Amino acid sequence: MVCLKNMQLDDALLYFQRGHMDPRALLYLYPSHAEYAGPLLVPFAHIAMAPTLRQLFYEIGDLQSIASPEQQSQTEDLLEQYLEFCRTQMNTNEPPYASDAVPVIDTVLARVYADNMRHAKFSALVQGPNSVVGDIACAYLESAHKYYSCSLVYMAQGDVRSGLDLWRRLLEGEVSDERFGGMAEYLEYILGDLGDGVGHGLVDEYYWLVRHDVEASRHILTCLADDTVAVLDADRVVGDMQAVGAQREFIERLIAANHTRAPHFTTILLTAYVAEAAQSTDAESGFQSAQARDLGLTFQSYVASEHSSRARLVEMLGAQRSVFDAPKVLACIEDAGNLGVERAMVLARLGRRDEAVEALVKAGDYAEAEMLLLRPMAR
């Protein structure tokens, strides 16, 4: 302690290690750390030591108050190095300190590492076996605006929700921390560590992403299991989505997963396809040219190789598993006025065969009309 009083810090550290100074006693020379450890510390008067040694503690009081500006960081290094030494000693067969010193050591080290930007040491501490008291550490780290470090403590101690809450605040710009890896780190975590696509955790993140970053939400959608997609609050998702392309992709995923609202959203999707398909008549002219070379060619077969709204419209209308509001879709097609084959397909689905055949003939799809006559139940 005499070395410490004279600011001979290296010598003081050596003597502390040899004498196994109680780390809780040393913390009383760092009032801010002692206040931080709070209820974890026993009163200074209850820590066993010689009266002369105790008197030296009283004389020093606040170590940093007697340190020169150049020595301030050295006093922090002293505390860090001694706590690290104590931590290793507690893992020996005969630990020299009381067992209730362990949470004090780990919890204070977490703060010291965070304050001194020892990022690798901080991560190794909180993510490995430790006795960090999360409530104390997180309260301090958040008040000190060390949000990323705080999130790591939450997650390491199983409070993933609180950790992700902080990450969402960071992504939304409510708070900032340059250590956070942004959307890339967030997606890596929720797609890798959070789950396998099943459960409420990933679903909750998906709901948030739909509002915050629709493009990123597409990554989550592909990872959700069908059973999970089937029970999503689809109206909520579609209502939050602004990008038409993302809405369409989501609805297609609902349909593939047999969502309970699939018929409703299939109808919405079909009307969207109708609106797009009606903007172009290129398919009709191309079909007529191809039909001249192959009289048995149907319009459905012709557009099947295309990657267009027209092709998706025809495919969905012809799929046996498609369930939708046929009268509503028919009205939409008739309003468009130039989708004769699609009109015929819906008429056939409604059982209005004669009108369907007439529409096919008018559209020049003779092969399809013939097949419909030969197989009146075909759709």
SULGI-V270878 format. One record per residue. N is the residue number from 1. RES is the residue in one small letter. PSI is psi in whole degrees, 0 to 359 (none if undefined). Layout:
# SULGI-V270878
n	res	psi
N	RES	PSI
N	RES	PSI
This chain:
# SULGI-V270878
n	res	psi
1	m	330
2	v	319
3	c	320
4	l	318
5	k	327
6	n	8
7	m	31
8	q	78
9	l	321
10	d	318
11	d	321
12	a	318
13	l	317
14	l	316
15	y	323
16	f	316
17	q	320
18	r	321
19	g	359
20	h	54
21	m	132
22	d	120
23	p	332
24	r	328
25	a	317
26	l	324
27	l	334
28	y	348
29	l	358
30	y	81
31	p	321
32	s	323
33	h	323
34	a	319
35	e	320
36	y	314
37	a	331
38	g	246
39	p	348
40	l	338
41	l	138
42	v	154
43	p	144
44	f	323
45	a	340
46	h	357
47	i	123
48	a	129
49	m	163
50	a	146
51	p	320
52	t	324
53	l	320
54	r	322
55	q	323
56	l	323
57	f	315
58	y	323
59	e	322
60	i	314
61	g	262
62	d	110
63	l	320
64	q	341
65	s	339
66	i	358
67	a	144
68	s	164
69	p	325
70	e	339
71	q	355
72	q	310
73	s	331
74	q	325
75	t	325
76	e	321
77	d	321
78	l	312
79	l	314
80	e	312
81	q	323
82	y	321
83	l	322
84	e	318
85	f	313
86	c	322
87	r	318
88	t	325
89	q	330
90	m	349
91	n	8
92	t	171
93	n	327
94	e	80
95	p	137
96	p	353
97	y	160
98	a	148
99	s	331
100	d	359
101	a	341
102	v	307
103	p	330
104	v	311
105	i	308
106	d	319
107	t	321
108	v	321
109	l	322
110	a	317
111	r	316
112	v	314
113	y	317
114	a	315
115	d	323
116	n	10
117	m	40
118	r	72
119	h	317
120	a	318
121	k	320
122	f	311
123	s	317
124	a	322
125	l	306
126	v	336
127	q	349
128	g	185
129	p	127
130	n	169
131	s	31
132	v	131
133	v	105
134	g	318
135	d	317
136	i	313
137	a	314
138	c	323
139	a	318
140	y	312
141	l	321
142	e	321
143	s	334
144	a	7
145	h	27
146	k	68
147	y	322
148	y	315
149	s	320
150	c	318
151	s	324
152	l	323
153	v	312
154	y	308
155	m	319
156	a	332
157	q	14
158	g	0
159	d	69
160	v	323
161	r	315
162	s	323
163	g	316
164	l	329
165	d	317
166	l	318
167	w	321
168	r	321
169	r	323
170	l	317
171	l	328
172	e	353
173	g	8
174	e	322
175	v	170
176	s	151
177	d	115
178	e	345
179	r	338
180	f	136
181	g	7
182	g	203
183	m	326
184	a	315
185	e	320
186	y	311
187	l	320
188	e	320
189	y	308
190	i	334
191	l	337
192	g	301
193	d	335
194	l	325
195	g	182
196	d	23
197	g	359
198	v	138
199	g	167
200	h	332
201	g	307
202	l	325
203	v	317
204	d	320
205	e	325
206	y	315
207	y	317
208	w	318
209	l	325
210	v	321
211	r	324
212	h	318
213	d	92
214	v	320
215	e	318
216	a	328
217	s	335
218	r	327
219	h	320
220	i	318
221	l	320
222	t	341
223	c	347
224	l	134
225	a	153
226	d	319
227	d	327
228	t	316
229	v	324
230	a	341
231	v	13
232	l	152
233	d	83
234	a	321
235	d	322
236	r	315
237	v	311
238	v	323
239	g	328
240	d	337
241	m	135
242	q	330
243	a	122
244	v	318
245	g	319
246	a	321
247	q	315
248	r	316
249	e	320
250	f	315
251	i	320
252	e	323
253	r	322
254	l	316
255	i	316
256	a	329
257	a	5
258	n	46
259	h	149
260	t	336
261	r	14
262	a	315
263	p	317
264	h	312
265	f	334
266	t	319
267	t	316
268	i	316
269	l	318
270	l	319
271	t	327
272	a	318
273	y	321
274	v	315
275	a	320
276	e	315
277	a	329
278	a	347
279	q	347
280	s	145
281	t	18
282	d	325
283	a	320
284	e	312
285	s	321
286	g	322
287	f	318
288	q	320
289	s	317
290	a	326
291	q	330
292	a	334
293	r	341
294	d	98
295	l	340
296	g	1
297	l	134
298	t	159
299	f	322
300	q	317
301	s	323
302	y	314
303	v	351
304	a	330
305	s	354
306	e	157
307	h	76
308	s	168
309	s	325
310	r	317
311	a	317
312	r	324
313	l	311
314	v	318
315	e	315
316	m	322
317	l	329
318	g	349
319	a	129
320	q	327
321	r	351
322	s	127
323	v	123
324	f	174
325	d	91
326	a	314
327	p	322
328	k	317
329	v	321
330	l	316
331	a	321
332	c	317
333	i	318
334	e	328
335	d	325
336	a	319
337	g	347
338	n	25
339	l	68
340	g	316
341	v	316
342	e	323
343	r	319
344	a	321
345	m	319
346	v	322
347	l	319
348	a	322
349	r	328
350	l	358
351	g	12
352	r	70
353	r	314
354	d	317
355	e	325
356	a	316
357	v	317
358	e	318
359	a	323
360	l	318
361	v	317
362	k	328
363	a	355
364	g	12
365	d	74
366	y	322
367	a	319
368	e	323
369	a	318
370	e	317
371	m	324
372	l	323
373	l	321
374	l	329
375	r	78
376	p	341
377	m	352
378	a	149
379	r	none
